[in-house]
Amino acid sequence: MTYAAASAELDAILAELRSDRCDIDTLTARTRRAVELLKYCRERLTATDTELREILSSLTPPQP
């Protein structure tokens, strides 16, 4: 799954939860899926941040 796909699915779930279409019978499952997507997105953002910091650190000389 890509970050963009996870984000789009999360947006769709949030729109559903905010609308009148939200069915009480699926509320728990949709909330669970939203939490899974949030965790995935957070992990991807953290990993990307770490990679970018490593890449960019090679551009600046170490401080004495």
PDB file of N, H, CA, C and O in Angstrom:
ATOM      1  N   MET A   1       0.843  -1.179   0.000  1.00  0.00           N
ATOM      2  CA  MET A   1       0.000   0.000   0.000  1.00  0.00           C
ATOM      3  C   MET A   1       0.885   1.237   0.000  1.00  0.00           C
ATOM      4  O   MET A   1       1.913   1.285   0.676  1.00  0.00           O
ATOM      5  N   THR A   2       0.477   2.214  -0.752  1.00  0.00           N
ATOM      6  H   THR A   2      -0.358   2.175  -1.301  1.00  0.00           H
ATOM      7  CA  THR A   2       1.209   3.469  -0.764  1.00  0.00           C
ATOM      8  C   THR A   2       0.618   4.423   0.272  1.00  0.00           C
ATOM      9  O   THR A   2      -0.508   4.250   0.738  1.00  0.00           O
ATOM     10  N   TYR A   3       1.405   5.422   0.612  1.00  0.00           N
ATOM     11  H   TYR A   3       2.320   5.562   0.234  1.00  0.00           H
ATOM     12  CA  TYR A   3       0.930   6.440   1.542  1.00  0.00           C
ATOM     13  C   TYR A   3      -0.300   7.145   0.961  1.00  0.00           C
ATOM     14  O   TYR A   3      -1.269   7.409   1.673  1.00  0.00           O
ATOM     15  N   ALA A   4      -0.247   7.444  -0.335  1.00  0.00           N
ATOM     16  H   ALA A   4       0.540   7.230  -0.913  1.00  0.00           H
ATOM     17  CA  ALA A   4      -1.361   8.138  -0.978  1.00  0.00           C
ATOM     18  C   ALA A   4      -2.643   7.306  -0.923  1.00  0.00           C
ATOM     19  O   ALA A   4      -3.721   7.846  -0.674  1.00  0.00           O
ATOM     20  N   ALA A   5      -2.534   6.010  -1.152  1.00  0.00           N
ATOM     21  H   ALA A   5      -1.658   5.571  -1.355  1.00  0.00           H
ATOM     22  CA  ALA A   5      -3.706   5.131  -1.111  1.00  0.00           C
ATOM     23  C   ALA A   5      -4.263   5.056   0.309  1.00  0.00           C
ATOM     24  O   ALA A   5      -5.477   5.102   0.506  1.00  0.00           O
ATOM     25  N   ALA A   6      -3.383   4.940   1.288  1.00  0.00           N
ATOM     26  H   ALA A   6      -2.397   4.903   1.128  1.00  0.00           H
ATOM     27  CA  ALA A   6      -3.822   4.881   2.687  1.00  0.00           C
ATOM     28  C   ALA A   6      -4.502   6.184   3.087  1.00  0.00           C
ATOM     29  O   ALA A   6      -5.532   6.173   3.762  1.00  0.00           O
ATOM     30  N   SER A   7      -3.933   7.286   2.674  1.00  0.00           N
ATOM     31  H   SER A   7      -3.097   7.295   2.125  1.00  0.00           H
ATOM     32  CA  SER A   7      -4.499   8.592   2.993  1.00  0.00           C
ATOM     33  C   SER A   7      -5.873   8.773   2.333  1.00  0.00           C
ATOM     34  O   SER A   7      -6.797   9.303   2.949  1.00  0.00           O
ATOM     35  N   ALA A   8      -5.996   8.335   1.094  1.00  0.00           N
ATOM     36  H   ALA A   8      -5.245   7.904   0.593  1.00  0.00           H
ATOM     37  CA  ALA A   8      -7.270   8.449   0.384  1.00  0.00           C
ATOM     38  C   ALA A   8      -8.339   7.582   1.052  1.00  0.00           C
ATOM     39  O   ALA A   8      -9.483   8.009   1.206  1.00  0.00           O
ATOM     40  N   GLU A   9      -7.963   6.365   1.446  1.00  0.00           N
ATOM     41  H   GLU A   9      -7.033   6.018   1.321  1.00  0.00           H
ATOM     42  CA  GLU A   9      -8.928   5.493   2.121  1.00  0.00           C
ATOM     43  C   GLU A   9      -9.340   6.087   3.459  1.00  0.00           C
ATOM     44  O   GLU A   9     -10.511   6.037   3.837  1.00  0.00           O
ATOM     45  N   LEU A  10      -8.383   6.643   4.164  1.00  0.00           N
ATOM     46  H   LEU A  10      -7.432   6.684   3.857  1.00  0.00           H
ATOM     47  CA  LEU A  10      -8.687   7.282   5.443  1.00  0.00           C
ATOM     48  C   LEU A  10      -9.637   8.462   5.250  1.00  0.00           C
ATOM     49  O   LEU A  10     -10.577   8.636   6.025  1.00  0.00           O
ATOM     50  N   ASP A  11      -9.397   9.265   4.228  1.00  0.00           N
ATOM     51  H   ASP A  11      -8.633   9.123   3.598  1.00  0.00           H
ATOM     52  CA  ASP A  11     -10.300  10.384   3.931  1.00  0.00           C
ATOM     53  C   ASP A  11     -11.717   9.889   3.650  1.00  0.00           C
ATOM     54  O   ASP A  11     -12.690  10.497   4.097  1.00  0.00           O
ATOM     55  N   ALA A  12     -11.831   8.790   2.914  1.00  0.00           N
ATOM     56  H   ALA A  12     -11.041   8.297   2.551  1.00  0.00           H
ATOM     57  CA  ALA A  12     -13.144   8.232   2.596  1.00  0.00           C
ATOM     58  C   ALA A  12     -13.851   7.741   3.861  1.00  0.00           C
ATOM     59  O   ALA A  12     -15.051   7.953   4.033  1.00  0.00           O
ATOM     60  N   ILE A  13     -13.103   7.090   4.731  1.00  0.00           N
ATOM     61  H   ILE A  13     -12.128   6.917   4.592  1.00  0.00           H
ATOM     62  CA  ILE A  13     -13.690   6.605   5.987  1.00  0.00           C
ATOM     63  C   ILE A  13     -14.162   7.781   6.837  1.00  0.00           C
ATOM     64  O   ILE A  13     -15.262   7.753   7.390  1.00  0.00           O
ATOM     65  N   LEU A  14     -13.331   8.807   6.939  1.00  0.00           N
ATOM     66  H   LEU A  14     -12.438   8.830   6.490  1.00  0.00           H
ATOM     67  CA  LEU A  14     -13.718   9.977   7.738  1.00  0.00           C
ATOM     68  C   LEU A  14     -14.955  10.656   7.176  1.00  0.00           C
ATOM     69  O   LEU A  14     -15.828  11.083   7.932  1.00  0.00           O
ATOM     70  N   ALA A  15     -15.037  10.761   5.853  1.00  0.00           N
ATOM     71  H   ALA A  15     -14.328  10.415   5.239  1.00  0.00           H
ATOM     72  CA  ALA A  15     -16.219  11.361   5.237  1.00  0.00           C
ATOM     73  C   ALA A  15     -17.465  10.528   5.553  1.00  0.00           C
ATOM     74  O   ALA A  15     -18.535  11.068   5.837  1.00  0.00           O
ATOM     75  N   GLU A  16     -17.302   9.205   5.498  1.00  0.00           N
ATOM     76  H   GLU A  16     -16.433   8.767   5.268  1.00  0.00           H
ATOM     77  CA  GLU A  16     -18.425   8.319   5.811  1.00  0.00           C
ATOM     78  C   GLU A  16     -18.860   8.475   7.268  1.00  0.00           C
ATOM     79  O   GLU A  16     -20.054   8.541   7.561  1.00  0.00           O
ATOM     80  N   LEU A  17     -17.887   8.533   8.177  1.00  0.00           N
ATOM     81  H   LEU A  17     -16.917   8.480   7.939  1.00  0.00           H
ATOM     82  CA  LEU A  17     -18.206   8.650   9.595  1.00  0.00           C
ATOM     83  C   LEU A  17     -18.877   9.974   9.926  1.00  0.00           C
ATOM     84  O   LEU A  17     -19.687  10.052  10.850  1.00  0.00           O
ATOM     85  N   ARG A  18     -18.545  10.999   9.180  1.00  0.00           N
ATOM     86  H   ARG A  18     -17.887  10.935   8.430  1.00  0.00           H
ATOM     87  CA  ARG A  18     -19.127  12.329   9.430  1.00  0.00           C
ATOM     88  C   ARG A  18     -20.499  12.508   8.781  1.00  0.00           C
ATOM     89  O   ARG A  18     -21.225  13.453   9.093  1.00  0.00           O
ATOM     90  N   SER A  19     -20.840  11.607   7.890  1.00  0.00           N
ATOM     91  H   SER A  19     -20.251  10.840   7.637  1.00  0.00           H
ATOM     92  CA  SER A  19     -22.084  11.769   7.141  1.00  0.00           C
ATOM     93  C   SER A  19     -23.230  11.002   7.795  1.00  0.00           C
ATOM     94  O   SER A  19     -23.064  10.305   8.796  1.00  0.00           O
ATOM     95  N   ASP A  20     -24.380  11.163   7.190  1.00  0.00           N
ATOM     96  H   ASP A  20     -24.515  11.729   6.377  1.00  0.00           H
ATOM     97  CA  ASP A  20     -25.562  10.428   7.648  1.00  0.00           C
ATOM     98  C   ASP A  20     -25.532   8.976   7.173  1.00  0.00           C
ATOM     99  O   ASP A  20     -26.374   8.175   7.578  1.00  0.00           O
ATOM    100  N   ARG A  21     -24.566   8.632   6.316  1.00  0.00           N
ATOM    101  H   ARG A  21     -23.882   9.283   5.987  1.00  0.00           H
ATOM    102  CA  ARG A  21     -24.466   7.272   5.785  1.00  0.00           C
ATOM    103  C   ARG A  21     -23.815   6.321   6.777  1.00  0.00           C
ATOM    104  O   ARG A  21     -23.797   5.113   6.539  1.00  0.00           O
ATOM    105  N   CYS A  22     -23.295   6.815   7.849  1.00  0.00           N
ATOM    106  H   CYS A  22     -23.309   7.796   8.042  1.00  0.00           H
ATOM    107  CA  CYS A  22     -22.582   5.980   8.817  1.00  0.00           C
ATOM    108  C   CYS A  22     -23.559   5.020   9.495  1.00  0.00           C
ATOM    109  O   CYS A  22     -24.497   5.431  10.178  1.00  0.00           O
ATOM    110  N   ASP A  23     -23.312   3.758   9.288  1.00  0.00           N
ATOM    111  H   ASP A  23     -22.550   3.423   8.734  1.00  0.00           H
ATOM    112  CA  ASP A  23     -24.158   2.700   9.840  1.00  0.00           C
ATOM    113  C   ASP A  23     -23.569   2.248  11.169  1.00  0.00           C
ATOM    114  O   ASP A  23     -22.385   1.920  11.240  1.00  0.00           O
ATOM    115  N   ILE A  24     -24.358   2.226  12.193  1.00  0.00           N
ATOM    116  H   ILE A  24     -25.320   2.493  12.135  1.00  0.00           H
ATOM    117  CA  ILE A  24     -23.896   1.841  13.529  1.00  0.00           C
ATOM    118  C   ILE A  24     -23.320   0.424  13.529  1.00  0.00           C
ATOM    119  O   ILE A  24     -22.449   0.104  14.337  1.00  0.00           O
ATOM    120  N   ASP A  25     -23.811  -0.420  12.622  1.00  0.00           N
ATOM    121  H   ASP A  25     -24.519  -0.160  11.965  1.00  0.00           H
ATOM    122  CA  ASP A  25     -23.335  -1.803  12.564  1.00  0.00           C
ATOM    123  C   ASP A  25     -21.920  -1.922  12.014  1.00  0.00           C
ATOM    124  O   ASP A  25     -21.246  -2.926  12.248  1.00  0.00           O
ATOM    125  N   THR A  26     -21.467  -0.916  11.291  1.00  0.00           N
ATOM    126  H   THR A  26     -22.014  -0.100  11.100  1.00  0.00           H
ATOM    127  CA  THR A  26     -20.110  -0.956  10.737  1.00  0.00           C
ATOM    128  C   THR A  26     -19.176   0.055  11.399  1.00  0.00           C
ATOM    129  O   THR A  26     -18.006   0.156  11.028  1.00  0.00           O
ATOM    130  N   LEU A  27     -19.675   0.786  12.355  1.00  0.00           N
ATOM    131  H   LEU A  27     -20.625   0.705  12.656  1.00  0.00           H
ATOM    132  CA  LEU A  27     -18.884   1.837  13.000  1.00  0.00           C
ATOM    133  C   LEU A  27     -17.589   1.301  13.601  1.00  0.00           C
ATOM    134  O   LEU A  27     -16.529   1.896  13.406  1.00  0.00           O
ATOM    135  N   THR A  28     -17.658   0.196  14.322  1.00  0.00           N
ATOM    136  H   THR A  28     -18.519  -0.287  14.480  1.00  0.00           H
ATOM    137  CA  THR A  28     -16.457  -0.358  14.949  1.00  0.00           C
ATOM    138  C   THR A  28     -15.445  -0.790  13.912  1.00  0.00           C
ATOM    139  O   THR A  28     -14.257  -0.500  14.052  1.00  0.00           O
ATOM    140  N   ALA A  29     -15.887  -1.472  12.882  1.00  0.00           N
ATOM    141  H   ALA A  29     -16.852  -1.707  12.768  1.00  0.00           H
ATOM    142  CA  ALA A  29     -14.970  -1.944  11.836  1.00  0.00           C
ATOM    143  C   ALA A  29     -14.326  -0.774  11.102  1.00  0.00           C
ATOM    144  O   ALA A  29     -13.128  -0.805  10.823  1.00  0.00           O
ATOM    145  N   ARG A  30     -15.097   0.247  10.790  1.00  0.00           N
ATOM    146  H   ARG A  30     -16.071   0.273  11.017  1.00  0.00           H
ATOM    147  CA  ARG A  30     -14.552   1.422  10.085  1.00  0.00           C
ATOM    148  C   ARG A  30     -13.565   2.177  10.975  1.00  0.00           C
ATOM    149  O   ARG A  30     -12.536   2.658  10.501  1.00  0.00           O
ATOM    150  N   THR A  31     -13.883   2.277  12.261  1.00  0.00           N
ATOM    151  H   THR A  31     -14.719   1.887  12.646  1.00  0.00           H
ATOM    152  CA  THR A  31     -12.967   2.947  13.184  1.00  0.00           C
ATOM    153  C   THR A  31     -11.670   2.156  13.315  1.00  0.00           C
ATOM    154  O   THR A  31     -10.585   2.736  13.326  1.00  0.00           O
ATOM    155  N   ARG A  32     -11.780   0.838  13.416  1.00  0.00           N
ATOM    156  H   ARG A  32     -12.661   0.367  13.407  1.00  0.00           H
ATOM    157  CA  ARG A  32     -10.592  -0.014  13.501  1.00  0.00           C
ATOM    158  C   ARG A  32      -9.711   0.158  12.263  1.00  0.00           C
ATOM    159  O   ARG A  32      -8.491   0.278  12.371  1.00  0.00           O
ATOM    160  N   ARG A  33     -10.341   0.169  11.087  1.00  0.00           N
ATOM    161  H   ARG A  33     -11.333   0.072  10.999  1.00  0.00           H
ATOM    162  CA  ARG A  33      -9.587   0.341   9.846  1.00  0.00           C
ATOM    163  C   ARG A  33      -8.929   1.720   9.808  1.00  0.00           C
ATOM    164  O   ARG A  33      -7.789   1.848   9.360  1.00  0.00           O
ATOM    165  N   ALA A  34      -9.625   2.734  10.264  1.00  0.00           N
ATOM    166  H   ALA A  34     -10.551   2.630  10.627  1.00  0.00           H
ATOM    167  CA  ALA A  34      -9.056   4.082  10.295  1.00  0.00           C
ATOM    168  C   ALA A  34      -7.820   4.123  11.186  1.00  0.00           C
ATOM    169  O   ALA A  34      -6.826   4.761  10.837  1.00  0.00           O
ATOM    170  N   VAL A  35      -7.871   3.459  12.314  1.00  0.00           N
ATOM    171  H   VAL A  35      -8.678   2.941  12.597  1.00  0.00           H
ATOM    172  CA  VAL A  35      -6.713   3.419  13.220  1.00  0.00           C
ATOM    173  C   VAL A  35      -5.546   2.696  12.555  1.00  0.00           C
ATOM    174  O   VAL A  35      -4.402   3.135  12.673  1.00  0.00           O
ATOM    175  N   GLU A  36      -5.821   1.588  11.855  1.00  0.00           N
ATOM    176  H   GLU A  36      -6.751   1.232  11.760  1.00  0.00           H
ATOM    177  CA  GLU A  36      -4.767   0.871  11.131  1.00  0.00           C
ATOM    178  C   GLU A  36      -4.109   1.781  10.091  1.00  0.00           C
ATOM    179  O   GLU A  36      -2.885   1.810   9.960  1.00  0.00           O
ATOM    180  N   LEU A  37      -4.926   2.510   9.367  1.00  0.00           N
ATOM    181  H   LEU A  37      -5.920   2.486   9.472  1.00  0.00           H
ATOM    182  CA  LEU A  37      -4.406   3.418   8.345  1.00  0.00           C
ATOM    183  C   LEU A  37      -3.590   4.550   8.964  1.00  0.00           C
ATOM    184  O   LEU A  37      -2.542   4.928   8.439  1.00  0.00           O
ATOM    185  N   LEU A  38      -4.072   5.084  10.072  1.00  0.00           N
ATOM    186  H   LEU A  38      -4.923   4.777  10.498  1.00  0.00           H
ATOM    187  CA  LEU A  38      -3.322   6.140  10.763  1.00  0.00           C
ATOM    188  C   LEU A  38      -1.951   5.639  11.217  1.00  0.00           C
ATOM    189  O   LEU A  38      -0.951   6.342  11.074  1.00  0.00           O
ATOM    190  N   LYS A  39      -1.911   4.435  11.760  1.00  0.00           N
ATOM    191  H   LYS A  39      -2.724   3.864  11.877  1.00  0.00           H
ATOM    192  CA  LYS A  39      -0.640   3.855  12.188  1.00  0.00           C
ATOM    193  C   LYS A  39       0.301   3.678  11.001  1.00  0.00           C
ATOM    194  O   LYS A  39       1.485   4.001  11.084  1.00  0.00           O
ATOM    195  N   TYR A  40      -0.232   3.165   9.905  1.00  0.00           N
ATOM    196  H   TYR A  40      -1.194   2.902   9.837  1.00  0.00           H
ATOM    197  CA  TYR A  40       0.582   2.971   8.708  1.00  0.00           C
ATOM    198  C   TYR A  40       1.143   4.302   8.209  1.00  0.00           C
ATOM    199  O   TYR A  40       2.332   4.406   7.909  1.00  0.00           O
ATOM    200  N   CYS A  41       0.289   5.309   8.123  1.00  0.00           N
ATOM    201  H   CYS A  41      -0.677   5.225   8.367  1.00  0.00           H
ATOM    202  CA  CYS A  41       0.732   6.623   7.647  1.00  0.00           C
ATOM    203  C   CYS A  41       1.792   7.211   8.576  1.00  0.00           C
ATOM    204  O   CYS A  41       2.774   7.791   8.113  1.00  0.00           O
ATOM    205  N   ARG A  42       1.597   7.064   9.867  1.00  0.00           N
ATOM    206  H   ARG A  42       0.799   6.593  10.244  1.00  0.00           H
ATOM    207  CA  ARG A  42       2.576   7.571  10.829  1.00  0.00           C
ATOM    208  C   ARG A  42       3.927   6.866  10.650  1.00  0.00           C
ATOM    209  O   ARG A  42       4.978   7.507  10.676  1.00  0.00           O
ATOM    210  N   GLU A  43       3.887   5.550  10.471  1.00  0.00           N
ATOM    211  H   GLU A  43       3.033   5.029  10.450  1.00  0.00           H
ATOM    212  CA  GLU A  43       5.130   4.793  10.264  1.00  0.00           C
ATOM    213  C   GLU A  43       5.844   5.231   8.996  1.00  0.00           C
ATOM    214  O   GLU A  43       7.066   5.382   8.991  1.00  0.00           O
ATOM    215  N   ARG A  44       5.089   5.437   7.914  1.00  0.00           N
ATOM    216  H   ARG A  44       4.096   5.315   7.917  1.00  0.00           H
ATOM    217  CA  ARG A  44       5.683   5.874   6.645  1.00  0.00           C
ATOM    218  C   ARG A  44       6.292   7.273   6.791  1.00  0.00           C
ATOM    219  O   ARG A  44       7.385   7.536   6.289  1.00  0.00           O
ATOM    220  N   LEU A  45       5.580   8.165   7.481  1.00  0.00           N
ATOM    221  H   LEU A  45       4.692   7.952   7.889  1.00  0.00           H
ATOM    222  CA  LEU A  45       6.107   9.515   7.671  1.00  0.00           C
ATOM    223  C   LEU A  45       7.383   9.498   8.511  1.00  0.00           C
ATOM    224  O   LEU A  45       8.340  10.209   8.206  1.00  0.00           O
ATOM    225  N   THR A  46       7.394   8.692   9.559  1.00  0.00           N
ATOM    226  H   THR A  46       6.617   8.115   9.806  1.00  0.00           H
ATOM    227  CA  THR A  46       8.575   8.586  10.412  1.00  0.00           C
ATOM    228  C   THR A  46       9.758   8.011   9.640  1.00  0.00           C
ATOM    229  O   THR A  46      10.877   8.513   9.746  1.00  0.00           O
ATOM    230  N   ALA A  47       9.510   6.964   8.866  1.00  0.00           N
ATOM    231  H   ALA A  47       8.601   6.557   8.779  1.00  0.00           H
ATOM    232  CA  ALA A  47      10.571   6.344   8.075  1.00  0.00           C
ATOM    233  C   ALA A  47      11.106   7.322   7.030  1.00  0.00           C
ATOM    234  O   ALA A  47      12.315   7.405   6.815  1.00  0.00           O
ATOM    235  N   THR A  48      10.222   8.046   6.396  1.00  0.00           N
ATOM    236  H   THR A  48       9.240   7.978   6.571  1.00  0.00           H
ATOM    237  CA  THR A  48      10.648   9.021   5.392  1.00  0.00           C
ATOM    238  C   THR A  48      11.445  10.138   6.035  1.00  0.00           C
ATOM    239  O   THR A  48      12.461  10.568   5.490  1.00  0.00           O
ATOM    240  N   ASP A  49      11.001  10.609   7.176  1.00  0.00           N
ATOM    241  H   ASP A  49      10.176  10.259   7.619  1.00  0.00           H
ATOM    242  CA  ASP A  49      11.730  11.656   7.897  1.00  0.00           C
ATOM    243  C   ASP A  49      13.143  11.187   8.239  1.00  0.00           C
ATOM    244  O   ASP A  49      14.107  11.931   8.063  1.00  0.00           O
ATOM    245  N   THR A  50      13.260   9.969   8.722  1.00  0.00           N
ATOM    246  H   THR A  50      12.476   9.365   8.865  1.00  0.00           H
ATOM    247  CA  THR A  50      14.567   9.418   9.075  1.00  0.00           C
ATOM    248  C   THR A  50      15.469   9.336   7.841  1.00  0.00           C
ATOM    249  O   THR A  50      16.632   9.735   7.889  1.00  0.00           O
ATOM    250  N   GLU A  51      14.930   8.821   6.748  1.00  0.00           N
ATOM    251  H   GLU A  51      13.984   8.497   6.710  1.00  0.00           H
ATOM    252  CA  GLU A  51      15.714   8.707   5.512  1.00  0.00           C
ATOM    253  C   GLU A  51      16.163  10.071   5.012  1.00  0.00           C
ATOM    254  O   GLU A  51      17.318  10.251   4.626  1.00  0.00           O
ATOM    255  N   LEU A  52      15.248  11.027   5.022  1.00  0.00           N
ATOM    256  H   LEU A  52      14.309  10.881   5.336  1.00  0.00           H
ATOM    257  CA  LEU A  52      15.601  12.367   4.543  1.00  0.00           C
ATOM    258  C   LEU A  52      16.662  13.020   5.420  1.00  0.00           C
ATOM    259  O   LEU A  52      17.562  13.689   4.912  1.00  0.00           O
ATOM    260  N   ARG A  53      16.561  12.832   6.719  1.00  0.00           N
ATOM    261  H   ARG A  53      15.829  12.289   7.131  1.00  0.00           H
ATOM    262  CA  ARG A  53      17.578  13.394   7.613  1.00  0.00           C
ATOM    263  C   ARG A  53      18.949  12.789   7.327  1.00  0.00           C
ATOM    264  O   ARG A  53      19.959  13.493   7.341  1.00  0.00           O
ATOM    265  N   GLU A  54      18.984  11.484   7.069  1.00  0.00           N
ATOM    266  H   GLU A  54      18.164  10.911   7.057  1.00  0.00           H
ATOM    267  CA  GLU A  54      20.248  10.827   6.746  1.00  0.00           C
ATOM    268  C   GLU A  54      20.816  11.345   5.424  1.00  0.00           C
ATOM    269  O   GLU A  54      22.010  11.629   5.322  1.00  0.00           O
ATOM    270  N   ILE A  55      19.961  11.463   4.425  1.00  0.00           N
ATOM    271  H   ILE A  55      18.991  11.233   4.508  1.00  0.00           H
ATOM    272  CA  ILE A  55      20.404  11.959   3.124  1.00  0.00           C
ATOM    273  C   ILE A  55      20.909  13.392   3.236  1.00  0.00           C
ATOM    274  O   ILE A  55      21.979  13.718   2.723  1.00  0.00           O
ATOM    275  N   LEU A  56      20.146  14.241   3.900  1.00  0.00           N
ATOM    276  H   LEU A  56      19.276  13.976   4.316  1.00  0.00           H
ATOM    277  CA  LEU A  56      20.508  15.650   3.999  1.00  0.00           C
ATOM    278  C   LEU A  56      21.709  15.893   4.905  1.00  0.00           C
ATOM    279  O   LEU A  56      22.418  16.886   4.741  1.00  0.00           O
ATOM    280  N   SER A  57      21.939  15.005   5.850  1.00  0.00           N
ATOM    281  H   SER A  57      21.363  14.198   5.983  1.00  0.00           H
ATOM    282  CA  SER A  57      23.089  15.191   6.737  1.00  0.00           C
ATOM    283  C   SER A  57      24.403  15.087   5.974  1.00  0.00           C
ATOM    284  O   SER A  57      25.424  15.607   6.424  1.00  0.00           O
ATOM    285  N   SER A  58      24.387  14.429   4.839  1.00  0.00           N
ATOM    286  H   SER A  58      23.557  14.007   4.473  1.00  0.00           H
ATOM    287  CA  SER A  58      25.615  14.313   4.055  1.00  0.00           C
ATOM    288  C   SER A  58      25.948  15.629   3.336  1.00  0.00           C
ATOM    289  O   SER A  58      27.060  15.798   2.834  1.00  0.00           O
ATOM    290  N   LEU A  59      24.990  16.553   3.288  1.00  0.00           N
ATOM    291  H   LEU A  59      24.087  16.415   3.696  1.00  0.00           H
ATOM    292  CA  LEU A  59      25.224  17.823   2.623  1.00  0.00           C
ATOM    293  C   LEU A  59      25.914  18.850   3.516  1.00  0.00           C
ATOM    294  O   LEU A  59      26.611  19.734   3.018  1.00  0.00           O
ATOM    295  N   THR A  60      25.736  18.747   4.772  1.00  0.00           N
ATOM    296  H   THR A  60      25.169  18.029   5.177  1.00  0.00           H
ATOM    297  CA  THR A  60      26.336  19.729   5.667  1.00  0.00           C
ATOM    298  C   THR A  60      27.538  19.102   6.378  1.00  0.00           C
ATOM    299  O   THR A  60      27.482  17.956   6.825  1.00  0.00           O
ATOM    300  N   PRO A  61      28.617  19.869   6.474  1.00  0.00           N
ATOM    301  CA  PRO A  61      29.783  19.346   7.172  1.00  0.00           C
ATOM    302  C   PRO A  61      29.495  19.211   8.667  1.00  0.00           C
ATOM    303  O   PRO A  61      28.722  19.995   9.217  1.00  0.00           O
ATOM    304  N   PRO A  62      30.102  18.237   9.326  1.00  0.00           N
ATOM    305  CA  PRO A  62      29.895  18.070  10.760  1.00  0.00           C
ATOM    306  C   PRO A  62      30.365  19.305  11.520  1.00  0.00           C
ATOM    307  O   PRO A  62      31.349  19.940  11.140  1.00  0.00           O
ATOM    308  N   GLN A  63      29.673  19.634  12.574  1.00  0.00           N
ATOM    309  H   GLN A  63      28.874  19.118  12.883  1.00  0.00           H
ATOM    310  CA  GLN A  63      30.039  20.772  13.415  1.00  0.00           C
ATOM    311  C   GLN A  63      31.175  20.374  14.352  1.00  0.00           C
ATOM    312  O   GLN A  63      31.153  19.284  14.925  1.00  0.00           O
ATOM    313  N   PRO A  64      32.177  21.257  14.515  1.00  0.00           N
ATOM    314  CA  PRO A  64      33.303  20.930  15.424  1.00  0.00           C
ATOM    315  C   PRO A  64      32.888  20.980  16.871  1.00  0.00           C
ATOM    316  O   PRO A  64      33.707  20.734  17.756  1.00  0.00           O
TER     317      PRO A  64
END
